[in-house]
Amino acid sequence: MKFSDLNFHELYDGVQAVMGIGDYELSVVKHSSSYGGKQGLYEIMVSDGINGVSLPGITNDGDSVKGYLTEDDVSSIMKKLAMIEGPSYG
């Protein structure tokens, strides 16, 4: 599971990819209003499909969003989320 597995589409003046991993959805965005977007960096949000959720080791306590991420950072988050959820993802 790595950054290159994401399928991006246009969103605002940038891009977004959404990947289901177990019971969670990982949204990855980069646009002028995202945290780090103006610097070419990515922002992620973890949700249960409806609401954002915070996950220790992925997002800060009480927060479902994390920004200013490189492609490698996003890959690491994807792998952590897959480890939390087990080997099955889609």
PyMOL Python script that loads the backbone (N, CA, C, O; Angstrom):
from pymol import cmd

cmd.read_pdbstr("""\
ATOM      1  N   MET A   1       0.850  -1.164   0.000  1.00  0.00           N
ATOM      2  CA  MET A   1       0.000   0.000   0.000  1.00  0.00           C
ATOM      3  C   MET A   1       0.898   1.230   0.000  1.00  0.00           C
ATOM      4  O   MET A   1       1.702   1.441   0.908  1.00  0.00           O
ATOM      5  N   LYS A   2       0.735   2.036  -1.049  1.00  0.00           N
ATOM      6  CA  LYS A   2       1.605   3.206  -1.175  1.00  0.00           C
ATOM      7  C   LYS A   2       0.879   4.328  -1.912  1.00  0.00           C
ATOM      8  O   LYS A   2      -0.196   4.130  -2.477  1.00  0.00           O
ATOM      9  N   PHE A   3       1.487   5.500  -1.893  1.00  0.00           N
ATOM     10  CA  PHE A   3       0.912   6.697  -2.484  1.00  0.00           C
ATOM     11  C   PHE A   3       0.473   6.454  -3.931  1.00  0.00           C
ATOM     12  O   PHE A   3      -0.586   6.923  -4.348  1.00  0.00           O
ATOM     13  N   SER A   4       1.274   5.733  -4.683  1.00  0.00           N
ATOM     14  CA  SER A   4       0.959   5.515  -6.100  1.00  0.00           C
ATOM     15  C   SER A   4      -0.300   4.658  -6.308  1.00  0.00           C
ATOM     16  O   SER A   4      -0.800   4.568  -7.429  1.00  0.00           O
ATOM     17  N   ASP A   5      -0.814   4.032  -5.249  1.00  0.00           N
ATOM     18  CA  ASP A   5      -2.068   3.268  -5.337  1.00  0.00           C
ATOM     19  C   ASP A   5      -3.303   4.174  -5.348  1.00  0.00           C
ATOM     20  O   ASP A   5      -4.404   3.719  -5.657  1.00  0.00           O
ATOM     21  N   LEU A   6      -3.124   5.437  -5.015  1.00  0.00           N
ATOM     22  CA  LEU A   6      -4.249   6.378  -4.959  1.00  0.00           C
ATOM     23  C   LEU A   6      -4.651   6.823  -6.360  1.00  0.00           C
ATOM     24  O   LEU A   6      -3.800   7.054  -7.219  1.00  0.00           O
ATOM     25  N   ASN A   7      -5.947   6.939  -6.575  1.00  0.00           N
ATOM     26  CA  ASN A   7      -6.489   7.431  -7.852  1.00  0.00           C
ATOM     27  C   ASN A   7      -7.066   8.827  -7.627  1.00  0.00           C
ATOM     28  O   ASN A   7      -8.127   8.985  -7.024  1.00  0.00           O
ATOM     29  N   PHE A   8      -6.353   9.828  -8.118  1.00  0.00           N
ATOM     30  CA  PHE A   8      -6.756  11.214  -7.896  1.00  0.00           C
ATOM     31  C   PHE A   8      -7.712  11.704  -8.979  1.00  0.00           C
ATOM     32  O   PHE A   8      -7.645  11.290 -10.136  1.00  0.00           O
ATOM     33  N   HIS A   9      -8.612  12.609  -8.557  1.00  0.00           N
ATOM     34  CA  HIS A   9      -9.478  13.331  -9.481  1.00  0.00           C
ATOM     35  C   HIS A   9      -9.411  14.811  -9.105  1.00  0.00           C
ATOM     36  O   HIS A   9      -8.935  15.165  -8.026  1.00  0.00           O
ATOM     37  N   GLU A  10      -9.886  15.655  -9.990  1.00  0.00           N
ATOM     38  CA  GLU A  10      -9.831  17.094  -9.743  1.00  0.00           C
ATOM     39  C   GLU A  10     -10.776  17.479  -8.616  1.00  0.00           C
ATOM     40  O   GLU A  10     -11.888  16.962  -8.515  1.00  0.00           O
ATOM     41  N   LEU A  11     -10.320  18.393  -7.774  1.00  0.00           N
ATOM     42  CA  LEU A  11     -11.127  18.969  -6.702  1.00  0.00           C
ATOM     43  C   LEU A  11     -10.695  20.420  -6.540  1.00  0.00           C
ATOM     44  O   LEU A  11      -9.522  20.703  -6.297  1.00  0.00           O
ATOM     45  N   TYR A  12     -11.644  21.333  -6.676  1.00  0.00           N
ATOM     46  CA  TYR A  12     -11.339  22.763  -6.612  1.00  0.00           C
ATOM     47  C   TYR A  12     -10.205  23.078  -7.582  1.00  0.00           C
ATOM     48  O   TYR A  12     -10.324  22.831  -8.782  1.00  0.00           O
ATOM     49  N   ASP A  13      -9.102  23.627  -7.062  1.00  0.00           N
ATOM     50  CA  ASP A  13      -7.957  23.928  -7.926  1.00  0.00           C
ATOM     51  C   ASP A  13      -6.823  22.925  -7.701  1.00  0.00           C
ATOM     52  O   ASP A  13      -5.648  23.241  -7.891  1.00  0.00           O
ATOM     53  N   GLY A  14      -7.199  21.710  -7.292  1.00  0.00           N
ATOM     54  CA  GLY A  14      -6.205  20.690  -7.015  1.00  0.00           C
ATOM     55  C   GLY A  14      -6.757  19.298  -7.247  1.00  0.00           C
ATOM     56  O   GLY A  14      -7.482  19.052  -8.211  1.00  0.00           O
ATOM     57  N   VAL A  15      -6.400  18.381  -6.338  1.00  0.00           N
ATOM     58  CA  VAL A  15      -6.776  16.977  -6.509  1.00  0.00           C
ATOM     59  C   VAL A  15      -7.246  16.356  -5.194  1.00  0.00           C
ATOM     60  O   VAL A  15      -6.950  16.853  -4.108  1.00  0.00           O
ATOM     61  N   GLN A  16      -7.997  15.241  -5.326  1.00  0.00           N
ATOM     62  CA  GLN A  16      -8.423  14.444  -4.182  1.00  0.00           C
ATOM     63  C   GLN A  16      -8.439  12.976  -4.578  1.00  0.00           C
ATOM     64  O   GLN A  16      -8.765  12.626  -5.712  1.00  0.00           O
ATOM     65  N   ALA A  17      -8.082  12.123  -3.624  1.00  0.00           N
ATOM     66  CA  ALA A  17      -8.245  10.672  -3.768  1.00  0.00           C
ATOM     67  C   ALA A  17      -8.892  10.176  -2.486  1.00  0.00           C
ATOM     68  O   ALA A  17      -8.578  10.659  -1.398  1.00  0.00           O
ATOM     69  N   VAL A  18      -9.797   9.210  -2.617  1.00  0.00           N
ATOM     70  CA  VAL A  18     -10.427   8.591  -1.458  1.00  0.00           C
ATOM     71  C   VAL A  18     -10.218   7.091  -1.571  1.00  0.00           C
ATOM     72  O   VAL A  18     -10.494   6.486  -2.607  1.00  0.00           O
ATOM     73  N   MET A  19      -9.728   6.501  -0.491  1.00  0.00           N
ATOM     74  CA  MET A  19      -9.486   5.059  -0.478  1.00  0.00           C
ATOM     75  C   MET A  19     -10.133   4.458   0.758  1.00  0.00           C
ATOM     76  O   MET A  19      -9.943   4.950   1.870  1.00  0.00           O
ATOM     77  N   GLY A  20     -10.897   3.395   0.559  1.00  0.00           N
ATOM     78  CA  GLY A  20     -11.447   2.653   1.676  1.00  0.00           C
ATOM     79  C   GLY A  20     -10.408   1.691   2.203  1.00  0.00           C
ATOM     80  O   GLY A  20      -9.801   0.933   1.446  1.00  0.00           O
ATOM     81  N   ILE A  21     -10.208   1.727   3.510  1.00  0.00           N
ATOM     82  CA  ILE A  21      -9.278   0.804   4.161  1.00  0.00           C
ATOM     83  C   ILE A  21     -10.020   0.227   5.362  1.00  0.00           C
ATOM     84  O   ILE A  21     -10.167   0.892   6.388  1.00  0.00           O
ATOM     85  N   GLY A  22     -10.481  -1.002   5.231  1.00  0.00           N
ATOM     86  CA  GLY A  22     -11.281  -1.606   6.296  1.00  0.00           C
ATOM     87  C   GLY A  22     -12.550  -0.812   6.520  1.00  0.00           C
ATOM     88  O   GLY A  22     -13.283  -0.522   5.575  1.00  0.00           O
ATOM     89  N   ASP A  23     -12.811  -0.461   7.769  1.00  0.00           N
ATOM     90  CA  ASP A  23     -14.010   0.311   8.120  1.00  0.00           C
ATOM     91  C   ASP A  23     -13.822   1.809   7.942  1.00  0.00           C
ATOM     92  O   ASP A  23     -14.736   2.582   8.227  1.00  0.00           O
ATOM     93  N   TYR A  24     -12.655   2.232   7.477  1.00  0.00           N
ATOM     94  CA  TYR A  24     -12.348   3.659   7.364  1.00  0.00           C
ATOM     95  C   TYR A  24     -12.201   4.099   5.916  1.00  0.00           C
ATOM     96  O   TYR A  24     -11.963   3.291   5.018  1.00  0.00           O
ATOM     97  N   GLU A  25     -12.351   5.405   5.717  1.00  0.00           N
ATOM     98  CA  GLU A  25     -12.031   6.037   4.438  1.00  0.00           C
ATOM     99  C   GLU A  25     -10.903   7.026   4.675  1.00  0.00           C
ATOM    100  O   GLU A  25     -10.912   7.778   5.649  1.00  0.00           O
ATOM    101  N   LEU A  26      -9.951   7.015   3.788  1.00  0.00           N
ATOM    102  CA  LEU A  26      -8.854   7.966   3.836  1.00  0.00           C
ATOM    103  C   LEU A  26      -9.006   8.897   2.651  1.00  0.00           C
ATOM    104  O   LEU A  26      -8.970   8.464   1.499  1.00  0.00           O
ATOM    105  N   SER A  27      -9.175  10.176   2.938  1.00  0.00           N
ATOM    106  CA  SER A  27      -9.244  11.198   1.900  1.00  0.00           C
ATOM    107  C   SER A  27      -7.906  11.921   1.871  1.00  0.00           C
ATOM    108  O   SER A  27      -7.406  12.356   2.908  1.00  0.00           O
ATOM    109  N   VAL A  28      -7.330  12.049   0.682  1.00  0.00           N
ATOM    110  CA  VAL A  28      -6.056  12.734   0.495  1.00  0.00           C
ATOM    111  C   VAL A  28      -6.300  13.884  -0.477  1.00  0.00           C
ATOM    112  O   VAL A  28      -6.754  13.664  -1.599  1.00  0.00           O
ATOM    113  N   VAL A  29      -6.003  15.100  -0.053  1.00  0.00           N
ATOM    114  CA  VAL A  29      -6.246  16.267  -0.895  1.00  0.00           C
ATOM    115  C   VAL A  29      -5.003  17.138  -0.990  1.00  0.00           C
ATOM    116  O   VAL A  29      -4.133  17.128  -0.118  1.00  0.00           O
ATOM    117  N   LYS A  30      -4.954  17.892  -2.084  1.00  0.00           N
ATOM    118  CA  LYS A  30      -3.959  18.945  -2.253  1.00  0.00           C
ATOM    119  C   LYS A  30      -4.608  20.018  -3.107  1.00  0.00           C
ATOM    120  O   LYS A  30      -4.854  19.815  -4.296  1.00  0.00           O
ATOM    121  N   HIS A  31      -4.885  21.161  -2.494  1.00  0.00           N
ATOM    122  CA  HIS A  31      -5.423  22.322  -3.212  1.00  0.00           C
ATOM    123  C   HIS A  31      -5.077  23.572  -2.409  1.00  0.00           C
ATOM    124  O   HIS A  31      -4.509  23.465  -1.322  1.00  0.00           O
ATOM    125  N   SER A  32      -5.397  24.720  -2.910  1.00  0.00           N
ATOM    126  CA  SER A  32      -4.941  25.962  -2.280  1.00  0.00           C
ATOM    127  C   SER A  32      -5.508  26.197  -0.885  1.00  0.00           C
ATOM    128  O   SER A  32      -4.950  26.994  -0.131  1.00  0.00           O
ATOM    129  N   SER A  33      -6.599  25.530  -0.520  1.00  0.00           N
ATOM    130  CA  SER A  33      -7.177  25.703   0.818  1.00  0.00           C
ATOM    131  C   SER A  33      -6.825  24.573   1.776  1.00  0.00           C
ATOM    132  O   SER A  33      -7.208  24.621   2.945  1.00  0.00           O
ATOM    133  N   SER A  34      -6.104  23.557   1.309  1.00  0.00           N
ATOM    134  CA  SER A  34      -5.746  22.445   2.200  1.00  0.00           C
ATOM    135  C   SER A  34      -4.479  22.793   2.968  1.00  0.00           C
ATOM    136  O   SER A  34      -3.684  23.628   2.536  1.00  0.00           O
ATOM    137  N   TYR A  35      -4.301  22.139   4.119  1.00  0.00           N
ATOM    138  CA  TYR A  35      -3.111  22.369   4.937  1.00  0.00           C
ATOM    139  C   TYR A  35      -1.875  21.874   4.189  1.00  0.00           C
ATOM    140  O   TYR A  35      -1.654  20.669   4.066  1.00  0.00           O
ATOM    141  N   GLY A  36      -1.080  22.805   3.695  1.00  0.00           N
ATOM    142  CA  GLY A  36       0.149  22.488   2.958  1.00  0.00           C
ATOM    143  C   GLY A  36      -0.010  22.521   1.452  1.00  0.00           C
ATOM    144  O   GLY A  36       0.976  22.408   0.724  1.00  0.00           O
ATOM    145  N   GLY A  37      -1.233  22.675   0.972  1.00  0.00           N
ATOM    146  CA  GLY A  37      -1.481  22.641  -0.468  1.00  0.00           C
ATOM    147  C   GLY A  37      -0.696  23.671  -1.253  1.00  0.00           C
ATOM    148  O   GLY A  37      -0.201  23.380  -2.342  1.00  0.00           O
ATOM    149  N   LYS A  38      -0.578  24.867  -0.714  1.00  0.00           N
ATOM    150  CA  LYS A  38       0.160  25.920  -1.421  1.00  0.00           C
ATOM    151  C   LYS A  38       1.654  25.617  -1.505  1.00  0.00           C
ATOM    152  O   LYS A  38       2.356  26.178  -2.346  1.00  0.00           O
ATOM    153  N   GLN A  39       2.142  24.728  -0.632  1.00  0.00           N
ATOM    154  CA  GLN A  39       3.545  24.322  -0.661  1.00  0.00           C
ATOM    155  C   GLN A  39       3.727  23.015  -1.422  1.00  0.00           C
ATOM    156  O   GLN A  39       4.825  22.458  -1.432  1.00  0.00           O
ATOM    157  N   GLY A  40       2.659  22.510  -2.068  1.00  0.00           N
ATOM    158  CA  GLY A  40       2.746  21.263  -2.811  1.00  0.00           C
ATOM    159  C   GLY A  40       2.634  20.026  -1.935  1.00  0.00           C
ATOM    160  O   GLY A  40       2.956  18.920  -2.369  1.00  0.00           O
ATOM    161  N   LEU A  41       2.173  20.214  -0.694  1.00  0.00           N
ATOM    162  CA  LEU A  41       2.044  19.117   0.252  1.00  0.00           C
ATOM    163  C   LEU A  41       0.585  18.669   0.368  1.00  0.00           C
ATOM    164  O   LEU A  41      -0.317  19.342  -0.129  1.00  0.00           O
ATOM    165  N   TYR A  42       0.363  17.541   1.019  1.00  0.00           N
ATOM    166  CA  TYR A  42      -0.955  16.923   1.085  1.00  0.00           C
ATOM    167  C   TYR A  42      -1.568  17.016   2.481  1.00  0.00           C
ATOM    168  O   TYR A  42      -0.870  17.165   3.485  1.00  0.00           O
ATOM    169  N   GLU A  43      -2.892  16.921   2.506  1.00  0.00           N
ATOM    170  CA  GLU A  43      -3.669  16.862   3.742  1.00  0.00           C
ATOM    171  C   GLU A  43      -4.485  15.576   3.698  1.00  0.00           C
ATOM    172  O   GLU A  43      -5.011  15.209   2.646  1.00  0.00           O
ATOM    173  N   ILE A  44      -4.594  14.892   4.832  1.00  0.00           N
ATOM    174  CA  ILE A  44      -5.424  13.685   4.889  1.00  0.00           C
ATOM    175  C   ILE A  44      -6.555  13.895   5.903  1.00  0.00           C
ATOM    176  O   ILE A  44      -6.446  14.697   6.830  1.00  0.00           O
ATOM    177  N   MET A  45      -7.630  13.154   5.695  1.00  0.00           N
ATOM    178  CA  MET A  45      -8.705  13.069   6.682  1.00  0.00           C
ATOM    179  C   MET A  45      -9.130  11.615   6.765  1.00  0.00           C
ATOM    180  O   MET A  45      -9.315  10.955   5.742  1.00  0.00           O
ATOM    181  N   VAL A  46      -9.282  11.121   7.974  1.00  0.00           N
ATOM    182  CA  VAL A  46      -9.764   9.770   8.206  1.00  0.00           C
ATOM    183  C   VAL A  46     -11.215   9.870   8.640  1.00  0.00           C
ATOM    184  O   VAL A  46     -11.549  10.672   9.513  1.00  0.00           O
ATOM    185  N   SER A  47     -12.090   9.053   8.032  1.00  0.00           N
ATOM    186  CA  SER A  47     -13.494   9.055   8.428  1.00  0.00           C
ATOM    187  C   SER A  47     -14.020   7.628   8.501  1.00  0.00           C
ATOM    188  O   SER A  47     -13.402   6.682   8.013  1.00  0.00           O
ATOM    189  N   ASP A  48     -15.189   7.511   9.133  1.00  0.00           N
ATOM    190  CA  ASP A  48     -15.874   6.219   9.176  1.00  0.00           C
ATOM    191  C   ASP A  48     -16.858   6.112   8.016  1.00  0.00           C
ATOM    192  O   ASP A  48     -17.739   5.253   8.030  1.00  0.00           O
ATOM    193  N   GLY A  49     -16.717   6.968   7.025  1.00  0.00           N
ATOM    194  CA  GLY A  49     -17.607   7.021   5.874  1.00  0.00           C
ATOM    195  C   GLY A  49     -18.630   8.128   6.004  1.00  0.00           C
ATOM    196  O   GLY A  49     -19.231   8.554   5.017  1.00  0.00           O
ATOM    197  N   ILE A  50     -18.828   8.601   7.246  1.00  0.00           N
ATOM    198  CA  ILE A  50     -19.787   9.680   7.497  1.00  0.00           C
ATOM    199  C   ILE A  50     -19.118  10.820   8.247  1.00  0.00           C
ATOM    200  O   ILE A  50     -19.185  11.976   7.828  1.00  0.00           O
ATOM    201  N   ASN A  51     -18.471  10.487   9.366  1.00  0.00           N
ATOM    202  CA  ASN A  51     -17.845  11.493  10.223  1.00  0.00           C
ATOM    203  C   ASN A  51     -16.340  11.287  10.283  1.00  0.00           C
ATOM    204  O   ASN A  51     -15.847  10.165  10.158  1.00  0.00           O
ATOM    205  N   GLY A  52     -15.617  12.384  10.477  1.00  0.00           N
ATOM    206  CA  GLY A  52     -14.185  12.296  10.685  1.00  0.00           C
ATOM    207  C   GLY A  52     -13.886  11.632  12.015  1.00  0.00           C
ATOM    208  O   GLY A  52     -14.630  11.807  12.980  1.00  0.00           O
ATOM    209  N   VAL A  53     -12.805  10.872  12.073  1.00  0.00           N
ATOM    210  CA  VAL A  53     -12.398  10.199  13.308  1.00  0.00           C
ATOM    211  C   VAL A  53     -10.920  10.453  13.561  1.00  0.00           C
ATOM    212  O   VAL A  53     -10.133  10.606  12.627  1.00  0.00           O
ATOM    213  N   SER A  54     -10.554  10.495  14.844  1.00  0.00           N
ATOM    214  CA  SER A  54      -9.143  10.605  15.189  1.00  0.00           C
ATOM    215  C   SER A  54      -8.625   9.214  15.526  1.00  0.00           C
ATOM    216  O   SER A  54      -9.304   8.428  16.187  1.00  0.00           O
ATOM    217  N   LEU A  55      -7.428   8.924  15.066  1.00  0.00           N
ATOM    218  CA  LEU A  55      -6.801   7.626  15.310  1.00  0.00           C
ATOM    219  C   LEU A  55      -5.386   7.841  15.827  1.00  0.00           C
ATOM    220  O   LEU A  55      -4.571   8.463  15.145  1.00  0.00           O
ATOM    221  N   PRO A  56      -5.075   7.335  17.031  1.00  0.00           N
ATOM    222  CA  PRO A  56      -3.731   7.492  17.581  1.00  0.00           C
ATOM    223  C   PRO A  56      -2.674   6.979  16.600  1.00  0.00           C
ATOM    224  O   PRO A  56      -2.832   5.920  15.993  1.00  0.00           O
ATOM    225  N   GLY A  57      -1.618   7.732  16.462  1.00  0.00           N
ATOM    226  CA  GLY A  57      -0.536   7.363  15.557  1.00  0.00           C
ATOM    227  C   GLY A  57      -0.752   7.820  14.124  1.00  0.00           C
ATOM    228  O   GLY A  57       0.154   7.746  13.295  1.00  0.00           O
ATOM    229  N   ILE A  58      -1.967   8.297  13.837  1.00  0.00           N
ATOM    230  CA  ILE A  58      -2.266   8.791  12.490  1.00  0.00           C
ATOM    231  C   ILE A  58      -2.652  10.263  12.549  1.00  0.00           C
ATOM    232  O   ILE A  58      -2.089  11.088  11.830  1.00  0.00           O
ATOM    233  N   THR A  59      -3.616  10.589  13.411  1.00  0.00           N
ATOM    234  CA  THR A  59      -4.016  11.990  13.605  1.00  0.00           C
ATOM    235  C   THR A  59      -3.859  12.349  15.074  1.00  0.00           C
ATOM    236  O   THR A  59      -3.730  11.469  15.924  1.00  0.00           O
ATOM    237  N   ASN A  60      -3.869  13.629  15.367  1.00  0.00           N
ATOM    238  CA  ASN A  60      -3.788  14.077  16.752  1.00  0.00           C
ATOM    239  C   ASN A  60      -5.101  13.791  17.462  1.00  0.00           C
ATOM    240  O   ASN A  60      -6.152  13.710  16.825  1.00  0.00           O
ATOM    241  N   ASP A  61      -5.045  13.639  18.767  1.00  0.00           N
ATOM    242  CA  ASP A  61      -6.223  13.365  19.572  1.00  0.00           C
ATOM    243  C   ASP A  61      -7.296  14.431  19.326  1.00  0.00           C
ATOM    244  O   ASP A  61      -7.026  15.627  19.433  1.00  0.00           O
ATOM    245  N   GLY A  62      -8.490  13.998  19.004  1.00  0.00           N
ATOM    246  CA  GLY A  62      -9.600  14.913  18.771  1.00  0.00           C
ATOM    247  C   GLY A  62      -9.617  15.542  17.394  1.00  0.00           C
ATOM    248  O   GLY A  62     -10.435  16.423  17.132  1.00  0.00           O
ATOM    249  N   ASP A  63      -8.729  15.107  16.505  1.00  0.00           N
ATOM    250  CA  ASP A  63      -8.643  15.694  15.171  1.00  0.00           C
ATOM    251  C   ASP A  63      -8.655  14.578  14.126  1.00  0.00           C
ATOM    252  O   ASP A  63      -7.997  13.552  14.299  1.00  0.00           O
ATOM    253  N   SER A  64      -9.400  14.781  13.049  1.00  0.00           N
ATOM    254  CA  SER A  64      -9.463  13.782  11.976  1.00  0.00           C
ATOM    255  C   SER A  64      -8.627  14.189  10.766  1.00  0.00           C
ATOM    256  O   SER A  64      -8.534  13.445   9.790  1.00  0.00           O
ATOM    257  N   VAL A  65      -8.019  15.375  10.835  1.00  0.00           N
ATOM    258  CA  VAL A  65      -7.269  15.930   9.705  1.00  0.00           C
ATOM    259  C   VAL A  65      -5.800  16.101  10.091  1.00  0.00           C
ATOM    260  O   VAL A  65      -5.473  16.461  11.222  1.00  0.00           O
ATOM    261  N   LYS A  66      -4.931  15.835   9.124  1.00  0.00           N
ATOM    262  CA  LYS A  66      -3.497  16.077   9.317  1.00  0.00           C
ATOM    263  C   LYS A  66      -2.955  16.617   8.007  1.00  0.00           C
ATOM    264  O   LYS A  66      -3.216  16.056   6.943  1.00  0.00           O
ATOM    265  N   GLY A  67      -2.203  17.702   8.082  1.00  0.00           N
ATOM    266  CA  GLY A  67      -1.719  18.342   6.869  1.00  0.00           C
ATOM    267  C   GLY A  67      -0.209  18.423   6.790  1.00  0.00           C
ATOM    268  O   GLY A  67       0.513  17.895   7.636  1.00  0.00           O
ATOM    269  N   TYR A  68       0.252  19.107   5.736  1.00  0.00           N
ATOM    270  CA  TYR A  68       1.669  19.341   5.475  1.00  0.00           C
ATOM    271  C   TYR A  68       2.423  18.019   5.315  1.00  0.00           C
ATOM    272  O   TYR A  68       3.494  17.832   5.893  1.00  0.00           O
ATOM    273  N   LEU A  69       1.855  17.106   4.527  1.00  0.00           N
ATOM    274  CA  LEU A  69       2.400  15.766   4.357  1.00  0.00           C
ATOM    275  C   LEU A  69       3.023  15.571   2.979  1.00  0.00           C
ATOM    276  O   LEU A  69       2.491  16.047   1.976  1.00  0.00           O
ATOM    277  N   THR A  70       4.140  14.877   2.939  1.00  0.00           N
ATOM    278  CA  THR A  70       4.764  14.494   1.673  1.00  0.00           C
ATOM    279  C   THR A  70       4.097  13.208   1.162  1.00  0.00           C
ATOM    280  O   THR A  70       3.288  12.600   1.864  1.00  0.00           O
ATOM    281  N   GLU A  71       4.441  12.807  -0.047  1.00  0.00           N
ATOM    282  CA  GLU A  71       3.935  11.540  -0.578  1.00  0.00           C
ATOM    283  C   GLU A  71       4.366  10.381   0.314  1.00  0.00           C
ATOM    284  O   GLU A  71       3.580   9.463   0.550  1.00  0.00           O
ATOM    285  N   ASP A  72       5.595  10.408   0.809  1.00  0.00           N
ATOM    286  CA  ASP A  72       6.077   9.359   1.704  1.00  0.00           C
ATOM    287  C   ASP A  72       5.293   9.343   3.021  1.00  0.00           C
ATOM    288  O   ASP A  72       4.996   8.275   3.555  1.00  0.00           O
ATOM    289  N   ASP A  73       4.960  10.527   3.542  1.00  0.00           N
ATOM    290  CA  ASP A  73       4.150  10.612   4.761  1.00  0.00           C
ATOM    291  C   ASP A  73       2.788   9.958   4.542  1.00  0.00           C
ATOM    292  O   ASP A  73       2.304   9.210   5.392  1.00  0.00           O
ATOM    293  N   VAL A  74       2.176  10.246   3.393  1.00  0.00           N
ATOM    294  CA  VAL A  74       0.872   9.676   3.077  1.00  0.00           C
ATOM    295  C   VAL A  74       0.977   8.158   2.963  1.00  0.00           C
ATOM    296  O   VAL A  74       0.109   7.446   3.467  1.00  0.00           O
ATOM    297  N   SER A  75       2.016   7.654   2.317  1.00  0.00           N
ATOM    298  CA  SER A  75       2.230   6.209   2.221  1.00  0.00           C
ATOM    299  C   SER A  75       2.334   5.583   3.606  1.00  0.00           C
ATOM    300  O   SER A  75       1.754   4.525   3.850  1.00  0.00           O
ATOM    301  N   SER A  76       3.062   6.218   4.510  1.00  0.00           N
ATOM    302  CA  SER A  76       3.204   5.702   5.876  1.00  0.00           C
ATOM    303  C   SER A  76       1.866   5.654   6.591  1.00  0.00           C
ATOM    304  O   SER A  76       1.571   4.692   7.301  1.00  0.00           O
ATOM    305  N   ILE A  77       1.057   6.683   6.409  1.00  0.00           N
ATOM    306  CA  ILE A  77      -0.270   6.717   7.027  1.00  0.00           C
ATOM    307  C   ILE A  77      -1.144   5.612   6.459  1.00  0.00           C
ATOM    308  O   ILE A  77      -1.867   4.952   7.205  1.00  0.00           O
ATOM    309  N   MET A  78      -1.088   5.401   5.153  1.00  0.00           N
ATOM    310  CA  MET A  78      -1.859   4.330   4.527  1.00  0.00           C
ATOM    311  C   MET A  78      -1.480   2.971   5.117  1.00  0.00           C
ATOM    312  O   MET A  78      -2.349   2.147   5.402  1.00  0.00           O
ATOM    313  N   LYS A  79      -0.187   2.746   5.295  1.00  0.00           N
ATOM    314  CA  LYS A  79       0.293   1.476   5.855  1.00  0.00           C
ATOM    315  C   LYS A  79      -0.143   1.312   7.302  1.00  0.00           C
ATOM    316  O   LYS A  79      -0.546   0.220   7.704  1.00  0.00           O
ATOM    317  N   LYS A  80      -0.070   2.393   8.102  1.00  0.00           N
ATOM    318  CA  LYS A  80      -0.513   2.329   9.499  1.00  0.00           C
ATOM    319  C   LYS A  80      -2.001   2.004   9.573  1.00  0.00           C
ATOM    320  O   LYS A  80      -2.421   1.174  10.378  1.00  0.00           O
ATOM    321  N   LEU A  81      -2.787   2.654   8.738  1.00  0.00           N
ATOM    322  CA  LEU A  81      -4.226   2.414   8.741  1.00  0.00           C
ATOM    323  C   LEU A  81      -4.538   0.973   8.340  1.00  0.00           C
ATOM    324  O   LEU A  81      -5.432   0.349   8.911  1.00  0.00           O
ATOM    325  N   ALA A  82      -3.813   0.452   7.373  1.00  0.00           N
ATOM    326  CA  ALA A  82      -3.995  -0.941   6.968  1.00  0.00           C
ATOM    327  C   ALA A  82      -3.615  -1.892   8.090  1.00  0.00           C
ATOM    328  O   ALA A  82      -4.257  -2.927   8.263  1.00  0.00           O
ATOM    329  N   MET A  83      -2.578  -1.558   8.858  1.00  0.00           N
ATOM    330  CA  MET A  83      -2.187  -2.399   9.988  1.00  0.00           C
ATOM    331  C   MET A  83      -3.257  -2.400  11.072  1.00  0.00           C
ATOM    332  O   MET A  83      -3.523  -3.434  11.684  1.00  0.00           O
ATOM    333  N   ILE A  84      -3.868  -1.252  11.309  1.00  0.00           N
ATOM    334  CA  ILE A  84      -4.945  -1.145  12.293  1.00  0.00           C
ATOM    335  C   ILE A  84      -6.125  -2.010  11.862  1.00  0.00           C
ATOM    336  O   ILE A  84      -6.750  -2.686  12.679  1.00  0.00           O
ATOM    337  N   GLU A  85      -6.415  -1.976  10.573  1.00  0.00           N
ATOM    338  CA  GLU A  85      -7.601  -2.659  10.028  1.00  0.00           C
ATOM    339  C   GLU A  85      -7.360  -4.099   9.624  1.00  0.00           C
ATOM    340  O   GLU A  85      -8.317  -4.825   9.355  1.00  0.00           O
ATOM    341  N   GLY A  86      -6.116  -4.530   9.573  1.00  0.00           N
ATOM    342  CA  GLY A  86      -5.829  -5.891   9.144  1.00  0.00           C
ATOM    343  C   GLY A  86      -5.435  -5.917   7.674  1.00  0.00           C
ATOM    344  O   GLY A  86      -5.363  -4.865   7.038  1.00  0.00           O
ATOM    345  N   PRO A  87      -5.180  -7.093   7.126  1.00  0.00           N
ATOM    346  CA  PRO A  87      -4.630  -7.208   5.789  1.00  0.00           C
ATOM    347  C   PRO A  87      -5.606  -6.895   4.647  1.00  0.00           C
ATOM    348  O   PRO A  87      -5.165  -6.682   3.517  1.00  0.00           O
ATOM    349  N   SER A  88      -6.901  -6.863   4.906  1.00  0.00           N
ATOM    350  CA  SER A  88      -7.882  -6.654   3.833  1.00  0.00           C
ATOM    351  C   SER A  88      -8.194  -5.176   3.680  1.00  0.00           C
ATOM    352  O   SER A  88      -8.615  -4.530   4.640  1.00  0.00           O
ATOM    353  N   TYR A  89      -7.995  -4.637   2.498  1.00  0.00           N
ATOM    354  CA  TYR A  89      -8.332  -3.245   2.204  1.00  0.00           C
ATOM    355  C   TYR A  89      -8.781  -3.151   0.768  1.00  0.00           C
ATOM    356  O   TYR A  89      -8.558  -4.061  -0.030  1.00  0.00           O
ATOM    357  N   GLY A  90      -9.431  -2.011   0.438  1.00  0.00           N
ATOM    358  CA  GLY A  90      -9.897  -1.851  -0.936  1.00  0.00           C
ATOM    359  C   GLY A  90     -10.157  -0.437  -1.268  1.00  0.00           C
ATOM    360  O   GLY A  90     -10.556  -0.129  -2.391  1.00  0.00           O
TER     361      GLY A  90
END
""", "prot")
cmd.dss("prot")
cmd.show_as("cartoon", "prot")
cmd.util.cbc("prot")
cmd.orient("prot")
